[in-house]
Amino acid sequence: MNKSLLVGAVLGAVGVTAGGAVATYSLVGGPDYADVLAVEPINETIKTPRQECRDVTVTRQRPVQDEHKIAGTAIGAVVGGLLGNQIGGGSGKKIATAAGAIGGGYAGNKVQGNMQANDTYTTTENRCKTVTDTSQKLVGYNVKYELDGKVSQVRMSEDPGSRIPVKDGKLVLSEAQ
């Protein structure tokens, strides 16, 4: 027998056998795939509260020693009375002294009030507030696929790419390790 005829026959037999094996494997239950039509990532919003603090300059009024402004009223009344006493003579002097004491008392009261209101000090305070940071976390994918002419949807933990493996007519969503 011719050597090339023998090699050709053997190669032909091997080719036919391999082709038949592949065809049989595909019919018996080889890998089948569902076509992926769309993949939509699913994100979850994560909210994380935290304290944000800063130093603030604050102006405060000093505590008042004489809340009713008695010292200012008294000193004003005495000074006003002395000045009023310098005016006029006789009974007019008494009226001028009384009017000077009343006016001086009122003026002294107001002067002491203004002095107390302007008696301030400056300090630094640490003020804090809670702010919320937000971030996105990928939790999965909504996958629309077509299998045997039917369009369906499934949620997957990973992006499947363009095809999803199918075994016994069902999606293989995770590989057994």
C-alpha positions in Angstrom: 0.0 0.0 0.0 1.1 3.4 -0.8 2.5 5.3 2.2 0.7 8.6 1.3 -2.6 6.7 0.9 -2.2 5.2 4.3 -1.4 8.6 5.9 -4.3 10.2 4.2 -6.7 7.5 5.3 -5.5 7.8 8.9 -5.8 11.6 8.9 -9.2 11.4 7.4 -10.3 8.9 10.0 -9.0 11.1 12.8 -10.7 14.2 11.3 -14.1 12.4 11.0 -13.8 11.0 14.6 -12.9 14.4 16.0 -15.7 16.1 14.1 -18.2 13.6 15.3 -17.0 13.9 18.9 -17.4 17.7 18.9 -20.9 17.5 17.3 -21.9 14.8 19.8 -20.5 16.8 22.8 -22.5 19.9 21.6 -25.7 17.9 21.4 -25.3 16.0 24.6 -24.9 18.9 26.9 -21.9 21.0 26.0 -21.8 24.7 27.1 -24.7 26.7 26.0 -24.9 30.5 26.6 -27.6 33.1 27.1 -26.9 36.4 25.3 -26.6 39.5 27.5 -28.7 42.4 26.3 -28.0 45.0 29.0 -26.1 45.3 32.2 -27.1 48.0 34.8 -24.9 48.6 37.8 -26.7 48.8 41.2 -25.2 51.3 43.6 -26.0 51.8 47.3 -25.6 55.2 48.9 -23.5 55.0 52.0 -24.0 57.9 54.5 -21.2 58.4 57.1 -21.7 61.1 59.8 -18.7 62.8 61.2 -17.9 65.7 63.5 -16.5 68.9 61.9 -15.0 71.3 64.5 -13.5 74.7 64.2 -12.3 77.5 66.6 -14.5 80.6 66.6 -13.7 84.0 68.1 -16.6 85.1 70.4 -17.1 88.4 72.1 -18.9 88.3 75.5 -20.1 90.9 77.9 -18.5 90.8 81.3 -20.7 90.0 84.3 -22.3 93.2 85.7 -21.4 94.0 89.3 -24.1 96.8 89.8 -27.1 95.4 87.9 -29.4 98.3 88.9 -26.7 101.0 88.1 -27.0 102.5 91.6 -23.4 103.8 91.7 -23.9 105.7 88.4 -27.2 107.1 89.5 -25.9 108.2 92.9 -22.7 109.8 91.5 -24.7 111.6 88.8 -27.3 112.9 91.3 -24.6 114.3 93.5 -22.7 115.9 90.7 -26.0 117.2 89.1 -27.1 118.6 92.5 -23.8 120.4 93.1 -24.0 122.0 89.6 -27.7 122.9 90.1 -26.8 124.5 93.5 -24.4 126.9 91.7 -27.3 128.3 89.7 -29.7 130.9 91.0 -30.5 132.1 94.5 -33.1 131.7 97.2 -35.9 129.2 96.4 -34.7 129.1 92.8 -31.5 127.6 94.1 -33.4 124.7 95.7 -35.3 124.0 92.5 -32.1 124.2 90.5 -30.4 121.8 92.9 -33.3 119.3 92.8 -33.5 119.5 89.0 -29.7 119.1 88.8 -29.8 116.0 91.1 -32.7 114.4 89.0 -31.0 115.2 85.7 -27.6 114.1 87.0 -29.0 110.9 88.4 -30.6 110.0 85.1 -27.5 110.9 83.1 -25.3 108.9 85.5 -27.6 105.9 85.2 -27.3 106.0 81.4 -23.5 106.5 81.4 -23.1 103.5 83.7 -25.4 101.4 81.5 -23.4 102.2 78.4 -20.1 101.5 80.2 -21.4 98.1 81.3 -22.7 97.2 77.8 -19.3 98.0 76.3 -17.4 96.1 78.9 -16.6 93.0 76.8 -13.9 90.4 76.4 -13.0 88.1 73.5 -12.4 84.4 73.8 -12.1 81.4 71.4 -14.5 78.6 71.5 -14.4 75.2 69.7 -17.7 74.7 67.9 -18.6 71.4 66.3 -21.4 70.2 64.0 -22.3 66.9 62.5 -21.9 66.6 58.7 -22.7 63.6 56.6 -20.4 62.3 53.9 -22.0 60.3 51.1 -20.4 57.7 48.9 -21.6 55.1 46.4 -20.9 51.3 46.8 -21.4 48.9 43.9 -23.6 46.0 45.2 -24.4 44.1 42.0 -25.8 44.3 38.5 -29.3 43.9 37.0 -28.7 41.8 33.8 -31.2 41.6 31.0 -30.6 38.4 28.9 -32.2 36.4 26.1 -32.4 32.6 26.3 -34.4 30.4 23.9 -36.1 33.5 22.4 -37.3 34.8 25.8 -36.0 38.0 27.5 -35.6 37.9 31.2 -33.7 39.7 34.0 -31.5 38.5 36.8 -29.4 40.2 39.5 -25.8 39.2 39.6 -22.9 40.0 41.8 -20.5 40.5 38.9 -20.7 41.8 35.4 -21.2 38.7 33.2 -19.8 40.2 30.0 -21.6 39.4 26.7 -22.8 35.8 27.6 -24.0 33.9 30.6 -23.3 30.1 30.7 -26.3 27.8 30.7 -26.5 24.2 31.9 -29.5 22.0 31.6 -31.5 25.0 30.4 -30.7 27.1 33.5 -28.3 30.0 34.0 -25.0 29.2 35.7 -24.7 32.3 37.9 -21.6 31.2 39.8 -18.8 28.8 39.2 -18.4 26.0 41.8 -14.9 26.3 43.3 
